Structures are given as structure tokens and as C-alpha cells.
Amino acid sequence: MSNVHIDPAMSDDERRARLYAGDIFMYSPSAASREMVAFAREMIGEVFAGNDPELAQHTMPVEEYARRLGEFKPRFIHHPECKRLVPAMLKAVGCDLSQTYFDVPRLRTATSNDYLSTGIAFAFHPHRDTWYSAPLCQVNWWMPVFPIAADNCMAFHPRYWSQGVRNTSSGYNYQEWNRVNRFDAAKHIGVDTRVQPKATEPVELQPDIRLLPPPGGLLIFSGAQLHSTVPNTSGRTRYSIDFRTVHLDDVRSLRGAENVDSYCTGSTMGDYLRGTDLSNLPTDAVAPYDAGPPQPATCVN
């Protein structure tokens, strides 16, 4: 069973060790995360001018809704302001920016009652990021842009922290996916569900853990944590921001969570930017990850 820590007085080294052991962290909003929320809300407001962004799905044809999101999300993801605010958010919770590398933040939408559940608003099935060529030292960061509730949030499935799930990750390579299959790899706006790794056996979704931070509040968890999008029945579209980090010391020492069921190849290591100067990870540190995560002892594919 995972432990949940709320605003702990803990060093980043200790926090990462607990994350690699399956714990989950929740932090109250910081000045930087509030600024990120305000920035996101401003951009979202421009997209749905004259409409409440959380309710626009009820008054707008789905094709128009998807078109607007498709034009907006790349602008947010690659906006210079995001690259300024993510390091500020990391610093606020004790990360050493000279050792911490992040990828660009994604703005996610989860519409209500199956209004739009594929492509630009894909609802993630139970998965681990490590199925998608993520390193075992990857840390995930997630926060809501507007208030959330238990019927439009994210769920963790802690019984599977140390229990493997049969899945299709053995056929996945991140670099190959970007080259061939991604809807727009340069803009990161879509999800091609035809090639995304998924479970091939039933996953027991209960019991689960649903944490409800306020807008700008952060959830932090290991990329090896099995998690999913809760089916949204709230009547309101959920907007959230997520990004991922790795710590250079952990990268070099091959430190991270245990691999219980990830068989992918390739690596996401080329995506990370250093918190101080936006430089990439050193080539020699990345090389050991090119073949993907180390194979678990027992194959469950």
C-alpha cells in the first residue's frame, strides 16, 4: 500500500527515495504554481472566449471544440513562459535545478460524459509511464487548473505497485513512435491509441487512491506507479497540467523504482531539459538507457 505525504518537511533526495518505493506526495500551491494556473487560465479563456471553459462542451460542436484545442495546446506546451515557470515550481518544493531535468508541460483535457475521449482529449487507461520507454527514475508532476472532484480526477492503483500486469509494452519504442505513429510528434497534441501500450488482462480498479489538490496544488509520483483517468461524470471539463523530471545523480547511478512489467525499448531521455539553462542530459549519462528499462525477472507479456 502506498503512503501519501502532504506538504512534508523532507529533502528532495529523501522524497525521491520514497517515490521509488511507491509513495505519493501532495503539495499545496506555491506562488509559482499559482502563476502557472493563472497563465493557463488566461490562454484557455482566449480559446473559449465568451464561454466558460469547463462548460463549453455543452454549447459547442465537438469538431469545433477539438479544433480549438488542437490549435491551442501546442502554443501552451512550447510557450517560453512554461519553461520559466516549471523550474520555479520545482525550486519551490526543494529541487536542485542544476541536477533536475524536466520535460515540457502538457495541458490535458478530460471532457465529461464521453463528449470527447480520444485524440486531443484522450482518457488514459490504467498504465505506467515506464511502459512508454520512461526511465525508472522518472518522477511525474500533476496539477489541476480548475477545482476538481472525485468524479473528474486521476486515480492511482497501488495494489499493482509490486504486482505485474500483462501488457503490450514489448512492442513499443518511444523514438520509433515519434518518428512514425504520433499524430504530431513535434507539437505533442494527440495520442495514437493504436500503438500505445495497454494492459492485456483485466485490471482491478478498486480500491484506488483519488487525491484532490486545489488548483496549483501538486501531485508527485513515480513513473512506475499504475494510474488512470477517472471517467468524468461531473458535467465539467477537467483541465490539468503535467510534466516529468529526472535527477542527474539518479540517472548516472541507474537508481529508480523496480521494474515489474515494462518491456519497451527506446528512451524518453532526450526530452529532458536542465532547470538552470534548458540544456539536455549529458550524452554519456543517457547512453545506458537507449535499450529501454532493465527487464523484470518474470515476463508477463
N, C-alpha and C positions, 0 to 999 in steps of 0.2 A: 504493500500500500504506500503510495506516495505521500510525503509530508508537504504541507502548504505553509510557506513562510510569508508573513505580511509585514512589510516595512522592517525587515530585520537589521540589526546593527551587526553587519558581517562584511568582511573583506571580499573583494572580487575573487581572490584565489579560493577562499573557503566556499563562496557561493557556487563557483564553477564545479568544485568537487561534489557539492550536494546535488547540483543539476545532473552531473554524470551518474549519480546514484539514484536518480529518478524523482527528486524533489521538484516542486513548482514554487515560484516566487511571485508575489503580487506587491506592487509599489504604488503609493499614492501619486497623484500628478505632481510634476515638478514645473518650474517656470518654463523650462524648455519644452516639455511635452504639451503644456497648455498652449504654447506658441505654435507648436506643430498642429494641434487641433484647430486653433483659430485660422491658421493658414489653409488647412484642408477645407474647413467650412466655407471660407471665402471663395475658394476655387469651385467647390461643389455648388455654392449658391449661384455662381455665374453660369454654370451648366444648366441649372434648372430655374433660371430667372423667372420670377413670378409664381413659382411653385415650391411648396415645402419639399425639400429633397427626400425626406423619409416617406412622403405620401405621393410623390409624383407618379409612381407606378399605377396609381388608381385613376389617373386622368390622362395618361399618355399612351399612345400605341406602343406596343413592345418593340417594334422595329425602330421607332424614333428614340426610344429610351436607350436601346443598345447602341445606336449610332452615336448618341451624345456621349455615352460612357466611353465608347471606343476612341473617340477623339480626345477626350479629357484625360484618361488615365496615363497615357504616355507623357503628357505635359507635366503631370504631377510627379511621376516617378523620376523623371530626369531633370526636374527643376533645381537650379543651384541652391535654392533656399532649403530643400530637403537635405542636401549634402552638408549644409551648415547646421541644421537642427538635429540631425541624428547624432553626430558627435557630442553636441551639447547635452542631449538626453542621456547618452552613455556616461558622460562625465558626472552628471547629476547623481547617478547611482553608484559611483565609485570605480568606474572602469579607467584603466590606464590607457589613454588614447594612443600612446606611442607603441603599445603592444596589441591593441584591439583593432580588428579589421571588420568592416561592415559591408553589406551589400545594399543597393538602393532600395528604399522603402516602397512597398506596393500598397496601393489603396484598393481594398476589396469591397465588394458589394454583395449582400445576400438579400435578395428580394423576398417578399412574403408570399406564401401560398402558391409556390411554383410559377409565379409570374414570369420569371426568367431565371433558369437554373443551370444553363450551360454557357460555354464560351466566356464572355466578359463578366458573367456573374455565376461562374461555376461554384457549386456547393461541394466542398471537399468531403469525400467518403473517408471512412477510417483509414488512416495511413501514418507512416513515419516519414519524415523528410529524408531519412537515411535510405529509403527505397529509391530516392530520386538523385542518387550519387552525392548526397551531402556527407561531409566527413563526420565521424563520430564525436568530434569536439565542437560541432556546430551548436550554437545557442540561439533559440528563437525568441523574438520580442514581438508582442502583440498588444494593441490598444484600441479601444473604441473611439469613434469620432463624435457620436451622439450617445445618449444613455441607452443601455442595453438591458435585457431581461432574460430570464431563464429560457424563454421560447424563441430567442434570436441571438444566441451567443455561440461559443465554442465549447466542446466537451472533450475531456481527457478520459482515457480508458486505462486506468492504472493497473488492472489485473494483468495486462499484457506487457507491462514493463520488462519482465523477465521471461515472458512466455511468447514463443514464436508464433507467427501467423503465416499460413501458406499464402504466397503472393507471387506476382509476376515480375518482380524486380530483376530477375536474372536476364531479362530481355531488354533492359533499359540502360542507355548510356547518355549522360547529360549532353555531352558535346554533339553527339550524333542527333539527338532530339532537336537541339538548337539549329543544327545545320539543315535538317530535312523536314521535321514534322511540326515545329512550333508555328502557330498562326502568324506571329510577327515577332521573331526572336529578338530583333533589335529594340522593339518597343515593349515587349513583355505584357501584351494586353489580353492574350487569350490562353486557353488551356485546351489542348487536343486530347480528349479523353480516350481516343483510340489507342494511344501508346503510353498513357500514364499507368505506372504500376498500381495494382489494386489487389485486395485480398481475394483469394480463390476458395475460401471457406467462410462459413457464417462467423461473424464477429459479434460476441455478446456485448451490446452497447450499455447494458446496466449491470452493476452500478457504474455511474460515471461521476466526474467532478466538473461542475459548472461554476466558474468564478466570474463575478460581475464587477469589475473595476469601473469607476466613473470615467467619463471622457478624459483622456490623457493619462489615466491610470495604466500601469504596465503589467502584463503577464510575461514571465520569463520561464522558459522550459527547454529541455534538451531536444535536439532534432530527432532523437531516437524515441521520443515519447509518442505513443499512439494517440492521435487526436482526430477530431472530425468537426464538420459544421453541423450544428443542431438545426433540424428542419425549422425554418422560420414560419411560425404561425401567428406572429404578433400583429400583422396588419401594417407594419412599418418596415422599410428597407433598412438593413443594418449596414453601416459604413465602418470599416476598421482599417488600421494601418499595421503592417507587419514588416519586419526586416530580420536579418540574421547576422550573427557575429562569430568570429573565431579569435582565439588568443594565440599570439605567435609562439609563446612558450609551449602551449599545448600542442600546437601544430608540429613543432620540431620534435617534441618528445613522444608523439603519437598517443597522447593522452586523450581520453574521452569515455563515452558510455560504452557498455558492452554491446556487441553486435549479435543479436539473437536471430535475425531473419532477413538481413539485407544482402542481396546477391548481385547488385547492379555493378556496372563498370563505369569508368569515367569519373569526373570530379567537378564540383562547383567552385573549386579553389580560385579559379581565375576571376570570379565575380567580386571578391572582397577588396575593399579599399581601406587604407590605414586612416585612423581617426584624426591624425595630425596633418597629413599632407595629401591624402587621397591616392597614395602610391599603392601598387599591387604587392601581394605577398612575394617574398624572395623566391626566385625560381628553384633554388636548391631545397627550400622548405616544402614546396608544392610537389616536387617530383615523386616522393613516395606514395602520393595519393592518386596518381594517374590511372592506376589499375582499379580504383574503387576501394570501398571499405574492406578490411580483412574479413575473410569468410568465417561465419559462425561454425561451431563444431558439428552441428547436425543440420543437414539440409532439409528444409520444409517446403521447397517449391513444388 
